[in-house]
């Protein structure tokens, strides 16, 4: 029994460590709460709600995105027609995922926070960041939320609309290509031997290589894709390799300057690695965590079962 409670206590501490739960810290006396302060230079945050949301769901999303005072934000709805306009999508699409965009000072970079991780089932924060850089979005904090389980693709359209209504010109071809990139990323993440993190790493490393090598031909793009697949020890079918090559060849044709956002690409590439390094975790950590919790749940099940036997 003592072993059980020791394991359970360790599990609770580990959960807190992984999810970033910390003990409450008292604010210093006289500290100012700037959470509701209006940035007079960059403007108020923009919130774009999925048009399919019911009134109660919209209120739920408003809380999730920490919109405490709607008067201190600009609010819009994103519709199926917007998907058709921005990325040639289906105008009958149901829109649930929503986003809050807070513009940041130049050089700040992109920060993506998926507030409802359990409800954004296919797109990771790194995938969003990669796609947004492709579309031309820089220097912003973006929070994404949905009250129901969705893939997460439609939130991109809301972000594009937010920039459009503010007069920021995003090239439509780049927006469509960013959506295609997200489709490729989520498709690859479903392949055997791949996962979301590995796909994000691959896409980022290819972009970094393109920024460094500035390929002039499709053959050079194809060689970069091959080099990065080999470096990361990723095995893909000829069809998937061609899909990647075609995607990045389109980026080359559009003259997307990844060298301009190289620092942000470096940030994306190092995000997961930094977290692992900070915690002192070895490469097999997550497998060990999975085994650990399976043992804990088995012990809890046996304990409860024993109470009634």
ChimeraX attribute file (.defattr): number of C-alpha atoms within 10 A of each C-alpha:
attribute: neighborCount
match mode: 1-to-1
recipient: residues
	/A:1	8
	/A:2	7
	/A:3	9
	/A:4	13
	/A:5	13
	/A:6	10
	/A:7	17
	/A:8	17
	/A:9	12
	/A:10	13
	/A:11	16
	/A:12	10
	/A:13	13
	/A:14	14
	/A:15	13
	/A:16	13
	/A:17	12
	/A:18	11
	/A:19	8
	/A:20	9
	/A:21	11
	/A:22	9
	/A:23	7
	/A:24	6
	/A:25	6
	/A:26	6
	/A:27	9
	/A:28	7
	/A:29	6
	/A:30	6
	/A:31	7
	/A:32	9
	/A:33	8
	/A:34	8
	/A:35	8
	/A:36	12
	/A:37	10
	/A:38	13
	/A:39	13
	/A:40	7
	/A:41	9
	/A:42	11
	/A:43	15
	/A:44	18
	/A:45	22
	/A:46	25
	/A:47	26
	/A:48	25
	/A:49	26
	/A:50	26
	/A:51	18
	/A:52	17
	/A:53	21
	/A:54	11
	/A:55	9
	/A:56	10
	/A:57	17
	/A:58	19
	/A:59	13
	/A:60	16
	/A:61	25
	/A:62	20
	/A:63	11
	/A:64	17
	/A:65	22
	/A:66	13
	/A:67	17
	/A:68	13
	/A:69	9
	/A:70	13
	/A:71	9
	/A:72	15
	/A:73	19
	/A:74	16
	/A:75	14
	/A:76	16
	/A:77	17
	/A:78	27
	/A:79	24
	/A:80	19
	/A:81	14
	/A:82	20
	/A:83	23
	/A:84	15
	/A:85	15
	/A:86	22
	/A:87	20
	/A:88	14
	/A:89	17
	/A:90	13
	/A:91	13
	/A:92	11
	/A:93	16
	/A:94	16
	/A:95	24
	/A:96	25
	/A:97	31
	/A:98	29
	/A:99	29
	/A:100	27
	/A:101	23
	/A:102	19
	/A:103	22
	/A:104	18
	/A:105	11
	/A:106	9
	/A:107	12
	/A:108	13
	/A:109	20
	/A:110	24
	/A:111	21
	/A:112	17
	/A:113	19
	/A:114	20
	/A:115	16
	/A:116	19
	/A:117	16
	/A:118	13
	/A:119	17
	/A:120	23
	/A:121	14
	/A:122	20
	/A:123	21
	/A:124	22
	/A:125	21
	/A:126	26
	/A:127	25
	/A:128	27
	/A:129	23
	/A:130	24
	/A:131	25
	/A:132	22
	/A:133	22
	/A:134	23
	/A:135	22
	/A:136	17
	/A:137	20
	/A:138	21
	/A:139	17
	/A:140	19
	/A:141	17
	/A:142	23
	/A:143	22
	/A:144	28
	/A:145	29
	/A:146	30
	/A:147	19
	/A:148	14
	/A:149	16
	/A:150	20
	/A:151	16
	/A:152	23
	/A:153	19
	/A:154	24
	/A:155	28
	/A:156	25
	/A:157	28
	/A:158	30
	/A:159	22
	/A:160	25
	/A:161	24
	/A:162	24
	/A:163	16
	/A:164	13
	/A:165	11
	/A:166	11
	/A:167	9
	/A:168	12
	/A:169	12
	/A:170	16
	/A:171	13
	/A:172	15
	/A:173	15
	/A:174	22
	/A:175	24
	/A:176	19
	/A:177	21
	/A:178	25
	/A:179	25
	/A:180	15
	/A:181	23
	/A:182	23
	/A:183	17
	/A:184	17
	/A:185	25
	/A:186	22
	/A:187	15
	/A:188	21
	/A:189	19
	/A:190	13
	/A:191	11
	/A:192	9
	/A:193	11
	/A:194	15
	/A:195	14
	/A:196	20
	/A:197	15
	/A:198	16
	/A:199	21
	/A:200	24
	/A:201	20
	/A:202	20
	/A:203	23
	/A:204	24
	/A:205	22
	/A:206	20
	/A:207	25
	/A:208	20
	/A:209	19
	/A:210	23
	/A:211	18
	/A:212	12
	/A:213	13
	/A:214	17
	/A:215	17
	/A:216	12
	/A:217	12
	/A:218	16
	/A:219	12
	/A:220	16
	/A:221	24
	/A:222	18
	/A:223	14
	/A:224	21
	/A:225	24
	/A:226	18
	/A:227	14
	/A:228	18
	/A:229	17
	/A:230	11
	/A:231	11
	/A:232	12
	/A:233	9
	/A:234	14
	/A:235	14
	/A:236	16
	/A:237	8
	/A:238	9
	/A:239	9
	/A:240	15
	/A:241	16
	/A:242	14
	/A:243	14
	/A:244	21
	/A:245	21
	/A:246	15
	/A:247	17
	/A:248	24
	/A:249	20
	/A:250	15
	/A:251	21
	/A:252	19
	/A:253	11
	/A:254	13
	/A:255	10
	/A:256	19
	/A:257	17
	/A:258	21
	/A:259	17
	/A:260	10
	/A:261	19
	/A:262	17
	/A:263	14
	/A:264	23
	/A:265	25
	/A:266	13
	/A:267	17
	/A:268	22
	/A:269	20
	/A:270	13
	/A:271	12
	/A:272	13
	/A:273	12
	/A:274	12
	/A:275	12
	/A:276	15
	/A:277	11
	/A:278	8
	/A:279	10
	/A:280	10
	/A:281	12
	/A:282	10
	/A:283	11
	/A:284	8
	/A:285	12
	/A:286	11
	/A:287	9
	/A:288	12
	/A:289	14
	/A:290	11
	/A:291	11
	/A:292	14
	/A:293	14
	/A:294	12
	/A:295	13
	/A:296	18
	/A:297	12
	/A:298	11
	/A:299	18
	/A:300	15
	/A:301	11
	/A:302	11
	/A:303	13
	/A:304	10
	/A:305	10
	/A:306	9
	/A:307	7
	/A:308	6
	/A:309	5
